[in-house]
C-alpha cells in the first residue's frame, strides 16, 4: 500500500512474509480444518444414500504425513506469493529481526535503517503456563501440531475459546479422540450463547468429551503420554495435550521504550483508531496491539496507518462493522450488535432466530444444526447485527455485513431475491420474520 502511494519502503521480517498468520496460524489451521470438514461430511454419507465402506472396512482414512505436508507447503507457497508481490512493488526486504533504537531508526542485519514512518507489526505468540511447558512432541501449542509424525490418538485440548474449539472439532472429525477442558460453563464463552450451545451439542454428539467448569493447573509428560492435572484434583491422561490459553504480544525486546512507544499492562502496544502509537510517526497494527486479533483487522489497521501517514483521506477503524468467523463445523459468523449487548440492555433491538433445519437446501445436504439470527432497530428496521451458524457461515454473513455498512433495513433484505433452494434463503427469511412480526421475542 505504501509503495503504491509512492513511498520508499523497507520491510524487516525474520520468518517470512505473511507472518504468523500465513506461516503458522490462520492459513495452516484453516487448511487443516478444510480437511476435517470433508471428513465430517463423509462421516454422514450414509444418510445421503452414499456408501463409503467395503464390508466392515472404511474406504476413507487420513494420511497424516500427507495432510501435514500439504498444510506446510500451502503456507510456504502463500508466503512466497506475498514476497513476490511485495518485491514487484519495489519494496526492499531485509530478512532479520529488527529492533527500534529510536522512533525513526531500526537495527537489523548489522545496519541501521532510518525512516520517516515506522509500522510495528510483530504479532503475538501462544501463551504457555508455568506448569505446562510445551516440548513440541507431546505437550504442544497450535504452532507445533504440523510437525507431528501422525495424528494424536487421544488429544486433550486445554482452553475452549476460539482456537481450542476449532482444533478440538477438527481433530475429532479426523479420527482423534478429543477431550476439551473448559473453565467455563460452555465452550466459546465469549461468543453468542445460542451459537455456543449448538457447537457444544455437535461436539458431544460426535463423541467428544467436554469437561465444563474444569480448570487445568498443570500438564506433565509421562513417557509417551501426558498427564493433565485439574484444579479439582482430577487427572486426565492422553497421548498429547494442546494448550490454547491465549496469546502474548510480540513486543518484548523490540525497543518500544527506546522509541517512546507505550504498552498496556499486558504488553500490547497502545494505538488510536488510525493506528498511531504514543511516538510521533510510529504506527502499529495487528495482534501486537490486541485490537480484535483477526487477520482482516490487522490488514485494515495497516492500510489505515499508511493512508494516514502518507496524507491520504482515511476513515478511522470501525470495530462494530468487523465480521468475524469461528471455523468450527458448523462455522459461527457474527457482525455488529451482540445478543449479550441486547440482554444487558445496552442496545434495544428486535431479535429473530431462523433455524437452519427448516431450510430446504439444508435438508437436502443433511444439515440439521445452525441458525440465522438478525438484530434490527425497532421502528426503522435498520440491521444492527447478525449471527450465522452454518456450513460456510463465513460466506453467509456477508449480506448482513453489507447491510450494517450501508445502513440497510430488514425490509430491504426481505425484498431481495435469494436463490431457491439455498442456505442464503435463510437470511432473507429471517429478515421477513423481523419485518412481519416485529416483536421483541426470539422466535
N, C-alpha and C positions, 0 to 999 in steps of 0.2 A: 504494500500500500504506500509506504513512504517513498520507495523508489519510483513508483508510478507517478507520484506527485513531484518528482524532480529532486528528491533529496539524495545525498550520497550516504549509503547505508552500509554498516558493518554488522554482521551477526556473529556473536561469540557463543558457541554451543559445544558442549562437551560430548554428549552421547550420540547425537544425530538429530537432524531437523525433524520437526514434528513433535519433539519432546516425548515426555512420558505418555501423553495421550495416544500418540501413534505407536510408539515402540513397546510400551509395557502395560498400558492401562486400557483406554477405551477401545481402540482398534482390536487388540488381541482378545479382550474379554467378549466383545460383541461377535467376533468371529467364532469363538468357542460356543457362544450362545446360539448362533445360527445353526450350528451342527446339532446342538442339543434339542432345539425346537423341531428339527427334522426328525430326530429320533422319537420325540414325543408324539409327533403326528403318526409315525409308523406304528407306534405302540397301540393306537386305537384304530388301526386299519381294518380290523375285523368288523368293526361297527359300520364301516363304509362298504362292506361287501368285498373286501380285498383279502387275499391270503398270502401271508409272508412267512409261512412256515413250511418246512418239509418234514411231515410227520411231527415228531416232538422236537425237532431241531429248528431254531430260529435261523432265518436266512440272513438277517441283517445283524451286524455287530459293529464294534468300534475298534478301529486300528489306531490306538493311542499315539504311537510314534508318528504316523502319517498325519494325524489330526494336529499334533503339536508342531510338526514341521510346517504344515500349511499355515498355521497361525503366525509363526515367526517369519516365514517367507513373505506373507502378505504385509505384515507390519514393516519389514525392511523395504519392500517394494514401494509402499506408501511414503516412507521417509525419503527414499531416493527420488520419487516423483516430485516431492516438495523441494528437495535440494536442487534438482534440475530447473524447476520453475524459478526459484529464487536466484540462482546463478544467471539464468537467462535475462533477468531484470537488471543485471549488473551489480548485484549485491556481493560484497566481499564477505567471505565466510572464514572465520578462524575457529578451528576445532580445538577447544581448550576450555577449562573452567575459568571464568572471569571473576575479578574481584574489584569492587569500587574502591578507588583511593581518594575520591572526591566526587562532587556532584556531576562533574563532566569528564572524569577520567577513569579508565578501567585497565587493570593489568591483566594481560593474557598472553600466553605463548612467548614469554620473555620480553614483551614490549608493552608500551603504554598507548592505549587508544584514547584519543580525545574526541569529544562530541558535544554539539550544542544541546542535543536532546538525547536522553537515555531512557530506554524502556526496560524495566526489570520483569522478566517472565520466567522465574526459576521453579515454578510449580510447587509440588508437595510430594511427600513420600509416606508410605504406610506407617502408622503409629504402632509401636510394639509395647508390650507390658514388661515390667521388670522381672516378673516370674514366668514369662512366656517369650523366650528369645528364639527367633527363627533360626533354624540351621540349614534351610534350603533343601532338606531331604524329607523330614517328617513333620516338622513344625514350620509352617510356611506363611508368607504374605502372598497377596494376589499376584505379585510380580514374579514369583518363583514357581508357579504352577506349571509353566510351559516347558520347564527343564526336567520334569519327572519322566522316568522311563516308561511308565504305564499309568493308567487311571488308578486313583486311590480305591482300595476296596471298601474301607469304612472311613468316611471323612466327617470329622467333627468341625463344624463352622462356628466360630465364636463371634457373635455380633449379628444382629438381624436387621441392620439398616439396609440401605440400597445395595451396597457391594455384597454383603453377606447373603441377602435374599437372592440376588442374581446368580451368584456362584452355587449356592445351595440347590436352587432349582435346576441349573444347568447340569451339574454333576449327577443329581438324582435321575434326570432324564437319560443321561449317558450310561447309566447302569451302576453307579456307585451308591452304596447305602449311606445316606446322609443323616446326621443328627445336627440340628440347628439350635444353638444355645442363644436364647433371647432373654435379656434382662427385663424386658417389658411384658405387658400383658399380651400384646400381639406383635407379630412381625411388622416391620416397616412402621414404627411408632410415630414417625413424623409425617406420614402421608395420610391421604384421605382414609378414614377409618373403614368405610364401606369397601374400598378397594383392598385394603389390607386384609380384611376378613375373607374376601374372595381368594386372594393369593394363598393365605394360610390354609384355607379349605382345600385348595388344589394340591398344595404340598402334602398335606396329610393323606389325601385320597390316593396320591401316587406312591405312598409308602414312606415318606419322610417322617422322622421323629422330630417333633418341635417341642422343645422344653421352654415353656413360658416362665417368666419371673424367676429366671435362673441366671446367676452371675458367675462367670469363670474367674477364678482368682489366680490360677497357676496352670501351666502346661509343661510337662516334662516328658522327655523321651525315654522309653524303656525298650532298648534294642530296636526291633522292627515295628514297634507300636508306640503310641503316645498315651499319656495319662493326663486327663483334664480334671482338675480339682475345682469343685463348685463351692460357693460361699456357704451353702447349707450343709456342707460335709459330704455330699455325694461325690462320686468319681465316675468318669466316663473313660472308656478305653476304645481306641480306634487305630487304624493304620496310619492316618495322617490327621493333622489339625491345621485348619486355615484361620488365620487371625484377620478379622475385619473390624477393627476397633477405632476407626478414624484415620485422619491424615495429619501430618506435621508439615508446616510450610518450609520450603527450602530457602530460608532466609538467614541461616546461621553462617557466619564466616564469609559473607559476600560483601562486607564493607558498608552495611547500612548506616552504622554510626558515623563512619568517616565521611559519608556523603550527606549526612543530615536527614536521613530517611527514617521517619518514625514507624515503630511497630507496636501492635497492641500487646496485651498481656499474654496472648497465646503465640506470639511471634509473627502474626500476619501483618503485612505492610498495609498501613492505613492509606486509603485513597478516597478522593471525592468522586462525583458522578461522571467526571470526564477523565478519570484515571490518574489525576495528579497526586503525587505524594507531597510530603511536607517540604521537600527540597525543590527549589525552582528548576524547571527544566527536566526533572526526573519523574517519570511515569511508571506505573506498574500495572500488570494485567495477569489474569489467570488465577490459579489455585494459591499462589503465594499471597494473594490479597484476601482470600477467604470469602470472596463475594460470589455466592451461588456457584459452587465448584462444578461447573459444566463447561464442556468444550465450546459450546456456542456462545456462552457468556464471555469466556476468555478471549475468543476471537473478536467479539464486539468491543470488549474493553480495549483491545489492542488497536482496532481500527479507530475508535473514538479518540484514543490517545494521539495517534498520528494525525488525524484530521485537526484536532485542537492544536497540537504543537506546530503544525505547518500552516495554520491560519485559515483552514477551511471552515465552512459553516458546519456546525455539529450540534446534535441534539443529545443531551445527557442520557445515560443509560436508564431505561425504564424496566426495572426488575419485575414489576407487576405484569409485564407483557411477555415475559420469558416462558416459553413452553418447555417442559421437561418430561423425560420418559424414564421409567424404570423397566429394564429389559428382562423382566421375568416372563414366564409363559403362563397366562396371557400377560401382555405388557400393561403398564399403567402410565397413562399420559395425562398431564394436567396443565392448566394455564389459568392465570388470573386469580380471582377470589377463591378461597378455600371453604370447605364445609366447616372447618374449625372456626374460621372468622365469622361465619354466619351464626354458628352455635353460640359463640361468645357475645353476640350482639354488636360486633364491630361493623358488620355490613348487613344491611337489610336487603334480602333477596328472595325471590320466588325460586324454588328448587324443584326440579323434576328429574327422576331417575328412570331411564328406559332400559329394561332388562334386554340383554342381547339374545337371550334364549327365544324371544318372540320374533326375532329377525329371520326371514325365510332363507337368506344366504347362510346364516349361521347354522340353521337346521340342516341344510344340505352338506355343510362341512363337518357336522357333528360337534359344533361348538355349543357348549351349554353354560360356560362361565363368562361373566362380564356384564357391563352396562355402559350406557352413556348418560352422564349427569350434566345438566346445564343450570347455571345460576343467572337469573335475569333480574333487572331492576324493576320493581313494581311501578306500574303506570306507563313508563316509556317502553319497557320490554328490552332495554339495552342489555346485551350479553356482557355479564361481569366476569364469568369464568366457566370452566368446564373440566370434567374428569371423564376419561375414556378408559375402560378396562376391556381389552380385546386383543386378539392377534393383530399385530401391526397397528396398535393404538398410536404409535409414533407417527403414523401417516394420517390416521383418522382425526387427530387433534388439530390439524391444520385449519379446517374451516372455522373452528372456534377461535383459534389464534387470529385469523384474519378478521373475524367479527369484532374481537376486542380492539385490535389495532385500528380498524376503520370505523369504530363506533356503530356497528350494525345491531339491529334488533332481532329478537327471535322471530318476529313476523317476517323479516326479510329472509332469514334462513328457511323458515317454514314454506315460503313461496318459491324456493329454489328447487329445481328439478334434481333429484338424485336417481342414479341408475337403479332399475329393478331387475333382478334382486342384487343387493349389495349391502355390505356392512355399513357403508356411509348412509344408507337409508335410515339407520337408527338415529343419526344426528338430526336429520330433518324431522323424523318422527318425534323425537324429544322436544324439538323446537315447537312443533304443533301442539304438543301436550301443554307446554307453558303458555302458549298463545290462547289455547282453547279453554283451559281450566283455570289458569291464573290464581291458584291457591298457594298458600304458604307451606302446604304439606309436601312431604316427599311421597311421590306416587309409586 
